[in-house]
Amino acid sequence: MPRNYSPHKLTALVFGRLASRFRAGIVASVVSLSWLLPAQAQSSESAGSRPPSAASAVFQILASELALQQGQLAVAVATYISLAESTRDAGVAERATRIALTAQSARQALRAGVVWLEAQPESEDAQDIVDLLRLQFGFFTDLRGSLTARKVQAEKAGTLAPFFERLAGLTGQAQEPAKVLALIESVAGTNKDHRSLLYARAMLNERVQNHKTMESLLRQLIAQDSGHAHARNALGYSLADRGVRLEEAEALIREALSILPEDPHILDSMGWVAFRQGRFDTAVQWLSDAHRRQPDAEISAHLGEALWALARKEEALAVFRLGLTHDPGNTVLSNTLKRLGISPESLPSSKRAGQ
């Protein structure tokens, strides 16, 4: 497996990341408004608009929280967003954003997130959410402008390295890899070969089938960082997956494994290269180890196919089904089932698969 992260959809990443902070609501919102509303009132009046009174704002918060308790997420989201836009309060806007994400209302989350970021521009959470949602909706012009401005600030502050790490972090959930690759390289400019960006650019090139460029970037990264296990693993896995230069692929993956001996993705790669070499028993051993550590959809696809090749079909079907429960839309798993002529509906139940 080429990546050092589990492949998840962008919405799952955002919703999952914020779930643990969902309950931080009513008290924080009211306290925030209690000291911020006078300043906001002065600002809004000067701009020709009037914010709600403190009593009205508190009533709207209480009404929203009551709606939440009753499971009426849409009502709570609409009320909180309206209040956030009228008060420009960071606490209320944050609450609106998080509730919208919990409700899986990504467009409303972006709307509230922009208010949150404008009110609290130093918030990394707000910036990450706005960036990811703009990426999801393909708002590349807005995202490019924001990233370019932040790069200028990072240059002045001498913090380019962390900026490039955050820039690279956007690539993992790219739904349009070619456009995101162009975005990354445009923003990075002459810094596009910075170490933090080489791996990200390589993975985006891999996704658009630019294997020659991907290989060149990964070799450049390995030359710069001899301990970069994931660069070796990504290159070895790519060769194995395409069924080319399998001896070199195995050597690269073994080097990666010597650096990170318990990484499930590298263990998966070891199993996959063994499978490509026709060593199915060995493949199952490696892949079973990887699957025990992280039974995601792609590892499930590999293990299931190796079991299938050994005519251990019931075990294979159970593993495939388990993979589907983790990620029903996973491309690798879907392609594997299609290639083997297996209908997802024919797989055993989730309970049986997990046994």
N, C-alpha and C positions, 0 to 999 in steps of 0.2 A: 504494500500500500504506500503510495508516494507521499502522503501528507502527514504532518505531525499534529493533526487535529482530526477530530471525528467529523465527517461530513454531515452537516445539518442545514436545513433551510434557514434563511435569514430570519424569518418570523419566529421560528423556534428558538433561535439564538437570543433575540431580543426579549421575547416573552419569558423565557426561562431565566434569563439573567436578572430580570426585575421581579420575579415572583416572590423572592424572599423579602422584598422590601414593600410589598403591596399594602401591608397593614399600617404603615406609618402615616396615618391620615388626618383625622379630624382635629386632634389637639394641635398638631403642628400647623395646620392650615389656619385655625383660629388665632393662635399665638402670632403667627406671621402677620396676619391682617391687623392685629391689634396695634402693632407698632408701625406698620408700613402704610396703612390707609391715609393718615394725615399727609404724609409726604406725597403719596400718589394723588391725593385730592388736589394739592397745590399744582402738581405737574399737569394733571389732566385738565384742570380749570384753565391753566395758561394755554393749553392746546385747544380749548374750545369744547371740551367734553366733560361730563360729570360722572365720576365713579359712583357705585352704589354706596349708601351709607353703611357704617359699620354693622348696624343692626340687620340691615338687608343682606349684607354679605354673609354674616353668621347664619342667618336664616337659610340662605341658599346652600351653605355648606352642610347644615343639619339636614336639609331636605335631600341633598345628594347622598349623604351617608345613610339616610333612611332607605333611599332607593337601592343603595348597594346591599343593605341588609335584606332587602326583599328580592334581591336578584335582578333588579332592573338596571342593568349596566348601561344601557343606551341612554336612559334618563340621567343617570349620574354623570356620564361622560359629557352630555350636552350642557348640563348645568355648570359643571366645573369649567369647561372650556369657555363658556360665556363669561363666567366670573373672572377667569384668568385674563381674558382679553380686555375686560373693562377695568380691572385693577392693575394689570401688569405685574402682579405679585409672583415672585419666584416660587414660593411654597405652594401656592394654589396651582400654578402652571405645572409644577412637578407632579402634584397629585393628579391633575387632569391627564397628564401624559401617561402616568403609570396605570391609571384606571382604563384609559383607552387601549393600552397595550394588553392589559388583562382581558379586555373585551374583544381583542383581536381587531380593533378598528384602527388600522395602521395610518390611514389618512388623517383621522382626527388626532392620533398621537403625534403625527408630524406637525400639525397645526398648533397643538398645545406645546410641543417641544420647542418650536421656534420662539414662542413667547417666553418659555423657561430660559432658553439660551440667551435671549436678549436681556432678560432681567438678571441673569446670573452667568455672564460670559466666561467666568473662570471654572464653571462646573464641567468636569470631564464627562460625567454621566450624560448631561444634557447634550454636549457636543457629540458624543458617541452615538446617541440615539438619533439625533438629527442627521448625522452623516450616514448611518446605516439605512434610515428610512428614505433619504434622498437617493441612495444607491438602489434600494429596492424599487422605487418608482421611476428610476431612470432620469432623475433630475440632475444630469451631469453638468449642466452649465452652472447651476447654483453651487453644486459640490466643488467643481473646479475653482470657482471664484473664492469660495471659503478656504479651501486647502491652499491655494496660492497665497492668499493674504496671511494665513497662519505660517506658511513657510518663511515668508519675509520676516515675520515676528520672531520665528525660531532662529533665523540667521543672526538677527540683532542680539538675541538673548544668548546665543551660543548653545542652543538646545536642538540642533538639527538631528542628532542621533535618535532621541526619543520621538521626534516628529516623524522621522522615516519609519520607525517601528510601528507607530500608529497608522501611518499611511499604508504600510504593508498589511496591517491587520484587516483592512477593508477588503482585501482580495479573496479571503477565504470564503466569503458568501456571495461572490459575484455571480449574478444570474446572466449577465452578458459579458463573458470574459474578454472578448475582443475590445469592447468599449472601455472596460475597466483597465485593461492593459494600456490602452491609449491614454486614459486619464492619469494613471500612475506615472507614465513616462513623460507626459506633458507637464505635470506638476513638478516632478523631480528634476527635469531639465538636464543640466550637465552632471547632476548627482545621481543619475539613474543607475549607476553601477555601485552605489553605496551598498555595503554588505547586507544591510537590513532589507534592501529591495531586490537583491539578486534572486533569492529563493522565491519570493512572491512573484516576480516576473517570470521565473522559470515555470512555476506551476500554472500561471495563466497561459503561457505558451503551450504547455502540455495540453491544456483543455481545448485549445483551438488547433491542436494537431500540428503545431510547429515544433516537431521533435528535434530537429537539428539545432534550432535556437535554444530550446530548453536544455539540451545537452551541453551546449557551449556555456550557458550561464551557470549551470551546476558545476562544471569543471572549473570555471573561474572562481566560484565560491569555495570549492574544495581547496584550490590553490591558496586562497586567502585565509581559510580557516580549516586547518587540518583536522580539527576535532568536531567538525559539523557532521554529525551522524545522519541527520535527515537529508542532507544534500546527497550523500552516498546512497542512502536508502531510496530516495526518489529516482536517482539515475538508474540504480540497479533494478528497481521495480519496473520502470518504464521499459527497459530492455527486455526483461522477462515477460512482461505483459504483451509485448509485440513479438515475442518468440525469436529474438535476435541476440547474438553474442552472449549466449547463456552462461558460459564460463566466466566472462567478465562481469556479468550481472551478479552471479553468485559471489564472486570475490568482493565486489562493492558492498553487497548486503552483509557479508560476513564482517567486513571492516566496520560497518555501521553497528552491527550487533556487538562487536567487541567494545564499543563505546557506550552503548545503551543496551545491555544484555536482556533487560526485562520489558523493553518497549513492545507493546502488542502489535503495532504497525510494522515494525521491523521483523518480528516473528512471523507475521502474516506474509511479508515479502519472501522470507526464507522458505516458507511452505509453498508459495506460489512459483518460485523459481524451480523448486523440486518437482512440482506438478508439471511445469513446462518441459522438464527434462525426462518426464515419464516415470519418475520415482514416486509412485502414488502413495505407498505405505509411509515413506519418509515425509511426504507432503502432509498427510493426515496428522502425523505426530506434531509437526511444527504448527499447523493450522489449528489443531485442537488446543494447544497451549495458548495461542493467540486468542482463540475464541473464549476460553475460560477467563482470560483477563479482560477482554472487551468484546462481548458478543454483538457487535454492530452489524449492519446489513451487508457491508462489503466483505468483512471477514466471514460472515455466514455464507455468502455466495461462494467464496473460495473453498471453504471447508465442505460445503454441500457438494460442490462439483467434484472434489477429490474423493469423497465418499461414494458418489455416483459412479465414478470411474472404477471403483473397486466392487461395484455391484452391491453396495450396502445402501440400498435405495430407501428403506424405511428410515434409517438414520439421516440420510441426506434430506429427505422430505421434511423431517422434523426440524432440522437445522434451517432449511429454507424458510419454513413457516416462522420460526423464531426471528429470523432476519426481517421478515415482513412486518412483524409486530413492532419492531424498533423503527423501521423506516419504509413504509409501504411504497413510496415513490422512488426508492433508490435505483439509479440507472444501472449500476453494475449487476445488482440482483435481478432486476427485471430482464436485462439482456441475457443473463445466465439461464433463467427459467425458459425464456423464449427459445434459446439455442438448444436446450435439452428437450424441448417439446412438453414442458410441464405447465399446466394451468394453475394459477394461484388458487382457484376454487377447489382444486383436487388435493390440496395440502391438508395435513391433519390439523386438528384444532389447536388453538394457542396453548391450552392447558397441557395437551400431550407434548407439544413441541418444547415446552419449557422443562419437561421432566428429564 
